[in-house]
Each structure stands twice: as C-alpha cells, then as structure tokens.
C-alpha cells in the first residue's frame, strides 16, 4: 500500500515524512536550507483563506509554502 501524496494534499494537524523533493535545483536548495530534507517530519498547520499558501511546521519552525511548490514535495503518512 502506497501512502505517498503531494504535500498540498496533506491534512491539517497530521504528521508526515518528506519522501522526495521534485523541485528545480534552485528552489530545492532553498527548501533544503530550511531543513526540509528527506525523512524530516512535516505538519500542515494552517491554510490561508484561499488555501494558498499553507503554513507547515518543520523542525520547530513555521514555514509558508505555495501550493505550486507543495505539489512537488512528496510525503508519506507517519
């Protein structure tokens, strides 16, 4: 059974592991610099009124990510 989904489909207040980051190299480096690397726990906390961007908790820091980028981050349920 494959529990992998894109990050934009993550349920609020549910924890996931980052499996793959499929962004272009420049954006991927920025995401990695924020600590969002493979096997890191990530949790969707809040969605903006129009559902873009979404705030995520990663390593004790809240980070807002646009849905366009979140679609290219693959996660799996804990």
trRosetta pair geometry for C-beta under 8 A, 3 or more apart (Angstrom, degrees):
i j d omega theta_ij theta_ji phi_ij phi_ji
3 76 4.7 87 94 -157 98 89
3 77 4.6 -86 167 23 135 98
4 19 5.8 -42 -120 15 112 164
4 74 5.4 9 -172 -180 112 106
4 75 7.0 157 -146 81 64 31
4 76 5.0 -43 -87 -82 63 90
5 9 4.7 -100 163 78 124 123
5 10 6.8 157 93 -71 121 62
5 74 7.4 165 85 -150 23 65
5 75 6.3 -28 66 65 72 80
5 76 7.6 128 16 -98 68 42
6 9 5.4 84 65 9 75 103
6 70 6.6 105 153 137 94 71
6 71 4.8 14 171 -148 147 46
6 72 7.2 20 -143 -37 114 16
6 73 6.7 101 -161 66 70 53
6 74 6.2 -51 -99 -97 54 56
6 75 7.5 77 -168 18 16 84
7 10 5.4 -20 -162 -17 50 119
7 16 7.5 -176 -114 82 75 153
7 18 7.9 -1 -78 -110 119 85
7 42 7.1 -26 -129 110 117 146
7 44 7.7 151 179 -67 81 110
7 56 7.5 -21 -178 -84 124 148
7 65 7.2 -7 119 96 139 147
7 70 4.0 -114 89 -168 105 85
7 71 7.4 -111 49 -60 78 19
7 73 4.1 8 -13 80 130 107
7 74 7.5 -111 -32 -76 80 11
7 75 5.3 88 -85 -11 74 121
8 54 7.2 156 -126 6 60 140
8 67 4.6 74 -122 -147 129 82
8 70 3.9 121 -62 108 80 115
8 71 4.9 -12 -1 -70 134 66
10 14 6.5 -158 178 71 86 102
10 16 5.7 -96 -122 -15 124 144
10 42 7.6 -73 -120 110 170 103
10 43 8.0 -170 156 -152 137 32
10 44 4.5 152 104 -21 114 129
10 54 8.0 153 60 136 104 158
10 70 8.0 -105 10 -178 107 123
10 75 6.2 11 -79 63 118 147
11 14 4.2 44 77 13 102 135
11 44 6.8 176 97 52 27 126
12 44 5.1 -94 -105 106 49 102
12 45 6.8 56 -152 -164 87 12
12 46 7.4 62 -131 -83 119 24
12 47 6.9 -94 -77 -19 119 100
13 43 6.7 23 -132 -179 25 111
13 44 7.3 -66 -16 80 33 72
13 45 7.1 71 -71 -118 63 47
14 43 6.8 178 79 -138 29 83
14 44 7.1 6 46 38 73 94
14 77 7.2 -37 158 -128 117 91
15 41 5.5 -11 -169 -167 112 106
15 42 7.3 145 -154 74 63 34
15 43 4.9 -38 -96 -83 67 99
15 77 7.9 92 89 -158 57 56
15 78 4.6 7 98 -8 100 137
16 41 7.2 142 75 -154 38 56
16 42 5.4 -31 68 66 90 84
16 43 7.2 154 18 -85 74 48
16 75 3.8 44 152 164 137 128
16 76 6.3 151 -161 71 90 28
16 77 5.9 -57 -108 -99 79 34
16 78 6.4 -137 -101 -30 25 81
17 39 5.7 -14 -169 -135 113 40
17 40 7.1 140 -152 67 63 30
17 41 6.2 -41 -94 -94 61 54
17 42 7.6 121 -124 18 15 82
17 75 6.3 156 76 -159 40 78
17 76 5.4 -17 56 58 94 84
17 78 6.3 116 -28 -83 89 73
18 21 6.9 11 176 -55 121 90
18 36 6.0 134 -74 -177 164 78
18 37 6.8 153 84 107 139 23
18 38 5.6 -129 105 -118 94 33
18 39 6.7 -58 63 8 77 18
18 40 5.0 9 21 52 118 82
18 42 5.8 69 -51 -8 95 124
18 73 6.4 -49 -137 -180 101 105
18 74 7.6 99 -166 80 59 53
18 75 5.6 -47 -102 -101 44 83
19 38 6.6 17 -170 -137 19 89
19 74 4.5 -60 67 108 109 96
19 75 5.9 167 2 -113 91 22
19 76 5.3 75 -52 -15 122 99
20 38 6.9 16 -85 -99 37 105
20 73 7.5 -178 91 -154 54 44
20 74 4.3 19 50 44 91 117
21 28 5.3 130 127 -132 122 95
21 31 5.7 176 -148 97 145 145
21 32 7.3 -154 46 -59 168 86
21 36 7.0 110 -84 123 134 100
21 37 7.7 -72 -16 -129 132 41
21 38 7.4 -119 -9 -59 93 77
21 72 7.2 53 -170 128 54 86
21 73 5.5 -8 -113 -113 68 80
21 74 7.8 -140 -67 24 29 75
22 72 4.4 -124 75 -175 90 88
22 73 7.2 -161 24 -77 77 33
22 74 6.7 61 -15 -17 112 101
23 27 4.1 -99 159 93 132 113
23 28 4.4 172 75 -63 99 78
23 31 6.3 117 30 -4 149 141
23 69 6.2 14 -99 -148 127 88
23 72 4.9 115 -71 113 69 136
23 73 7.3 -4 -34 -63 104 80
24 27 5.2 76 58 21 80 103
24 28 6.6 -149 90 -12 32 96
25 28 5.5 -55 -137 38 27 115
25 29 6.4 32 161 -24 63 103
26 29 6.0 -55 -156 29 27 110
26 30 6.9 23 149 -14 61 106
27 30 5.6 -54 -152 36 38 113
27 31 6.3 38 150 -19 69 105
27 69 6.4 -142 176 -125 139 118
28 31 5.6 -54 -147 37 32 112
28 32 6.2 33 153 -18 66 106
29 32 5.7 -53 -146 38 31 112
29 33 6.3 36 152 -24 64 105
30 33 5.6 -50 -148 32 31 115
30 34 6.8 29 152 -17 61 104
31 34 5.8 -59 -157 35 33 111
31 36 4.7 -67 171 69 86 121
31 69 7.6 -179 -76 174 126 127
31 73 7.4 -164 -159 -89 154 124
32 35 7.7 78 -180 -52 35 10
32 36 6.6 -101 -89 66 30 67
32 37 5.5 56 -132 -80 80 91
34 58 6.8 60 138 92 100 143
34 61 7.4 -133 -174 90 90 139
34 63 5.8 78 177 -106 141 153
35 40 6.4 146 148 -134 79 157
35 58 5.7 157 91 140 106 112
35 59 4.5 -61 138 17 151 150
35 61 7.2 111 39 36 137 126
36 40 5.9 -143 -139 67 40 148
36 42 6.8 41 -128 -80 97 129
36 58 5.5 -36 -81 -155 87 158
36 63 7.5 -106 -49 63 125 162
36 73 7.4 -35 161 -135 130 142
37 40 5.4 100 58 -23 59 121
40 58 6.4 41 144 -155 127 98
40 59 6.7 -46 -162 -46 121 101
41 58 7.7 171 90 -129 57 58
41 78 7.1 24 -125 -77 102 127
42 56 5.3 -2 -173 179 101 125
42 57 7.1 156 -158 76 51 55
42 58 5.2 -8 -109 -90 85 91
42 75 6.4 -99 57 -113 120 139
43 56 6.5 149 74 -161 41 71
43 57 4.5 -11 60 51 99 104
43 58 8.0 -177 26 -64 66 52
44 47 7.5 18 172 -57 114 86
44 54 5.6 -24 -144 163 104 130
44 55 7.6 111 -161 80 57 50
44 56 5.6 -41 -98 -101 49 79
45 54 8.0 146 50 170 60 82
45 55 4.8 -51 63 100 104 98
45 56 6.5 160 5 -114 88 22
45 57 5.4 87 -45 -28 120 98
45 62 6.5 -53 30 -128 151 108
46 54 6.9 174 90 -160 49 62
46 55 4.3 18 52 39 93 116
47 51 5.0 -8 176 -121 124 57
47 52 7.9 -3 -166 -43 89 31
47 54 5.0 -27 -104 -109 70 88
47 55 7.8 -143 -71 18 27 74
48 51 6.5 -116 63 -26 73 6
48 52 6.1 -61 50 66 119 26
48 53 5.9 71 -12 52 125 47
48 54 7.2 -120 -3 -79 78 42
51 54 7.3 -7 -173 -66 57 95
51 67 7.0 36 133 -58 87 137
52 66 6.0 40 -171 -149 97 69
52 67 4.6 -68 -110 -7 107 113
53 64 4.4 90 105 174 140 97
53 65 5.7 167 -165 78 117 27
53 66 4.8 -74 -97 -85 101 46
53 67 6.9 -161 -120 -25 54 66
54 64 7.0 164 82 -147 29 65
54 65 6.2 -25 62 60 79 78
54 67 7.0 81 -7 -72 103 76
54 70 6.5 34 39 -65 119 161
55 62 5.2 6 -178 -177 110 106
55 63 7.1 152 -154 76 61 31
55 64 5.1 -36 -93 -89 69 73
56 62 7.1 156 77 -153 35 57
56 63 5.4 -28 63 65 89 84
56 64 7.7 150 14 -97 74 24
56 65 6.0 1 4 8 122 114
57 60 7.5 16 -174 -98 91 11
57 61 7.4 153 -152 76 54 33
57 62 5.7 -30 -93 -95 65 68
57 63 8.0 147 -98 19 17 75
58 61 5.9 -32 71 65 73 84
58 63 5.6 -18 24 13 117 123
65 69 5.4 -110 -177 82 97 116
65 70 5.0 117 120 -64 118 97
65 73 7.7 -18 164 7 158 144
66 69 5.1 84 65 13 84 98
66 70 6.8 -153 97 -7 39 92
67 70 5.2 -56 -134 42 37 114
67 71 6.2 50 162 -33 67 97
68 71 6.4 -50 -161 18 22 113
68 72 7.9 2 147 -4 51 106
69 72 6.0 -68 -164 39 42 104
69 73 7.0 34 145 -19 72 107
70 73 5.7 -59 -149 33 42 109
